[in-house]
Amino acid sequence: MVLETQENWTQALENYIQALGIDLENNEDFIPYDIQDLGRILKQVGTEQFESTWQQVIGEPCEGEIREAIWAARDAEEYYQLGTTAQEQQQYDEAKTYYQKAWEIFQSLGNWRRASATISDWGKVLEVQENWTEALESYIRALAIDLENNEDFISSDIQDLGRMLKQVGTEQFESTWQQVIGEPCEGEIREAIWATRDAEEYYHLGTTAQEQQQYEEAETHYQKAWEIFQSLGNWRQASATITDWGKMLETQENWTEALENYMQALAIDLENNEEWISSDIQDLGRILKQLGERQFKSLWLQITDEECSEKLYQAIQAASQENQE
């Protein structure tokens, strides 16, 4: 991947060919992802360069099932990209056509991460079109894949399904689930989906109450949503909820509790949502500006039983100074 970032396509291709050679002998589970990497490089270097490099590394032509799989992976990625482009351009019927083609290929290759991502994005197109039943079917299929193959995607699937439950109601949800899965929705999965629906409802009630300046009511709703998202391990929504709650506390000039919320958001994001850390630092910088260094550090120690690390404090301090500009 580093070589790809540097656009050193030939060396990247050699590395991926070698990885596939190893995995064909030793790591069967990794093969779909090797094929995905090689399909991506095939798109970059073209057939002639790909075949020449393969011959140099392996000592024989790329042919048979492996060749078919690599060329199919290239096509699937192309269809997926065409789907996302069409979706961004609000050409929804075209997007669905491309997503379906990509989905079918990824399934046939056993590339379950890409299959799940594709069917989930397809579901979001259907949501925009308010085609709730087909969107629900897509999300159920994504969850079925991820329960077997992609544990880290499950919380996102549950969130999608909780949103659909709110739209279609219990009866339609259960009927569609039965049709797709062939058995009732029950047990821990059912509990998680229903809890997610409730958490999303509490979150939206919180934002509505906040907009209406009904702050005590908003805090009650945010707390309920936060507790459910935490219990489900839905760390994106947990972080978003505790952050929005913190912003409401800022509005009330409740700097101490806002600080505590933003610290919790940062702790979550350091473990789960790396792309949100800079936003957390900005939030903490605003609180530092309000409290001053002495009180900020004192409260940090009081809340965590540890001093704020020098490196982290410097980042927060820099954000605080940006907020002053």
N, C-alpha and C positions, 0 to 999 in steps of 0.2 A: 504493500500500500504506500510506503514511503516513496518508492521508485515511481509509482503512478503519480503521486503528488508532484514529483519533479519532472513528470512527463518523459521519464526514461522508459519508454514502452518496451523496447527490446529486452533490456535486462529484467524488467518486471515480468515479461512473458516467460523468459527462461526460468525465473524463480517459481512461477506458478506451474509450469510444466514439471519441474522437479518435485514440487509439493504434491501434484497429482500422482506422479510415479510412486512416491512414498505411500500415499494414502490408498492407492489401489492394492498395495501389499499389506498395509497395516491398520488403516483407519477408515473403514468403510463409511462411517457416519460423516466424514469430512468431504467425501467425494462431490456431493451436490454443490458445495460451496467452492471447491476447486473449479468445477465446471462453470459456475457463475463468474469467477474471476477470469477464466480463460475466454468466456464469451464476451466479457467487457473489453478485454485486450484485443480480441479478434476485430471488434468494431473499430478500435483505434488504429491498428496496423494494417488491416486488410488481409485478404486470403493469401496472397503471394508471400508476404513477409511472415505471416503466421506459419505457413507450411514449411518455409525454409528454416525458420528457427526451430520448429518442432523436430525436423529431420536432424539438425545439428545436435540437439540435446538428447533425443531418444535414439537416434541412429536408424530410424525407419519412419515411413510416412504416417501421418495422422489419418486414420481411417476407421471404418466400422462404427460400432455403437458410440464410442467415445467422440468421434468426429461429429456424428449426428447430434449428440447431446450438446456439444460446444456450440455448434451452429444454431441449434434450437434456443440455447440460452441467450445468444446474441439477439435473436429475433424477439424473444420474450422481453428483454430489457428495452428494446426499441419500441415494442408495443406499449410497454408500461410508460415510457417517457412520452410517447404520443398521447397516451391517455391523460397524464397529468397536465400536459400542455393544453389539450382540448378542455379539460376541466377548468383550468385557469381562465380560458377564453369563454367559458360558459357554453361551450358546445357539448352539451351533456349526452346527447344520444351518441355522438361520435366517441366521446370519452368511454362510455359503457362498452362500445364495440371493441375498442383497443384493450380495455381492462379485461374483458372476457377472453380475448385471444392470449394475453399474457398469463392470465390465471390458468388456462388450460395447459399451457406449456410448462409453467412452473410446477403444476401438479404432476404432470407426466414425468418430470425430471426428479421428483421427490425433493424439490427445493422448497421446504415448508415455510421457511421464513419469508421468502419472496411471495409464495402463494398466499400466506396470511396477510401480508402487507397489501397485496393487490386486491384481495376480496374486501378488505376493510376500506380501502380508498374507493372502491366501487360502491360500497354501501353508503359512503358519504355523498357521492354523486346522487344516489337514489334519495337520500335524505333531503338534499337541496330541492329535489323535484317533488318532495312530500310524498314519495312512494314508500310509505312506511313499511308495508308488508314485505316488499322485496329487500328493502334495507335491512329489516330484521332478519330475513333469511341469510343475507350476506354476513351479518355479524355473528349469527349462530354458527355458520360454517367456519368463520375465522376462529371462534372459540374452540370448536371441535378440533381443529388443527393444532391450536396452541396448547390445549390440554395434553396432547400427545408429544409435542415437539418444541414448543417455545414458551417455557414457563414465564419468562420475563414479559411476554405480551399479554398475559391473562388479565391483569388489572385494567389494561386499556380496553380489552374486549368487554369486560364486565361493565365498565363505564358506558360503552356504546349501547349495551343491551339494557342497562338501566334507563338510559334516555329513550330507547324504543318502547320499553314497558310503559313509560309515562305517556307516550303518544298513542299507543294502540290499545292499552288497557289489558287487564289480566286475561280475559277470555281469549282475545285474539292472539296474545303472546303465547299462551299455553297451547293453543291449537297449532300455530305455526311451528313452535318448537317440536311438537309431536310429529308433524309432517316431515320436518327436516332430519331430526335425530332418530325418530322411530320409537321413542319412549318419553315418558313425562319429564318435565323439568322439576327436579326435586333435590332435596339434600342441601349440602353446603353451597352448591352453585346457585340454587334458587334463592337461598338466604342472602347471598352476596349481591345478586342482581336486584332483589327487592330493597335491600339496604341502600344500594347505590342510587336507586330511584329516589328514596327518601332523602338521602344526603344532597342530591342535586336540587331537590325541592327546597330543602332548608337553605341551601346556598343562595338560590334565587330569591327566596323570601328575605334573606339577609341583605342582599344588594338592593332590593326594592325598599326595604325599611331604611337602609342607609341613605338612599336618594331622597327619601321623605323626611330625613333628619330624625327618625325615630330610633335613636341610637341604642337604647336599652333592648328594644325588641330585636334590632339587627344583631346585637351581640349574642343574644340567646340563640338565634338561628345559626349564626356563624359557628358557635360553639358546638351545636348539635351536628352540623355538617362536618366540622373538623374531627370530632370524635369518631364518626362513622368512617370517614376516609382513612383515618389512621388505622382503625381496626381492620380495614380491608387491605391495607398496604398499598393504597392508591396514593403514592407520594406526590404525584404531580398535582392532583386536586387538593391534597392535604396542604401542600405548600402554598398553592394559590389562595386557599381559604384563609389560612393564618396570616398571609400577607395582606389580603384585603381587609381583614379584621384589624390588622395593625394600622393600616391607612386611616380607618375610621377612628381609631384611638388617637392618631395624630391630629385629626380634625378637631377632636375634643381637647387637644393639648395635654393628653395623658401620656407624657413622654416615657414614663417608666414602663407601663404595660405595653406600649408600642415597641419599645426596645426588646422586651421579652419575646414578643411575637416575631419580630424580625430575626432574632437570634435562633428561634426554633425553625423558622423558614430556612435560614442559612445551614443549620445542622442537617436538615432534610436534604437540601440541594447539594451539599458537599458529598453526600452518599448516593444520590439518585438523579439529580437534575443539573448536571454541570453547566448547562447553557444558561441557567438562571442565576448563577452565583454573582455575576457582575451587577445584576439588578438588586440582589440582597445587599451587596456592599453599598450601593447608592442609598438604599433605605436606611442602613445603619449610619451612613455618613450624615444624613439629615438629622438623625437623633443626636449624634455627637455634636453637631452644630448647636442644637438646642440646649443640651445638658452641660457641655464643656467637658474637657478631658478628665478632670478629677472625678466628677460624679459619674460619667460614663464608665470609667474603669472600675469604680467602686461597685456600681450596679452589676457590671459584667461578672465581677468576682462573686458577688452575692448570689447571682442567679446560677452560675455554673460551678462554683467552688474552685474555679481556676482563673488565672489571669489571662487576659486577652493576649495572644501571642504577638510579638513585636511585628512580624511580617503582616499579620492580619490587621493589626491596628494601623500600620502605615497605609495600607490600602483603604481602610475606612476613613482615615484622616485625609487622604488625597481626595476621596469622594466628597468629604465635608467641605473641603476648600473649593472644589468644583461647584458645589451647591451655592457657595457665596458669590460666585462670579455672575 
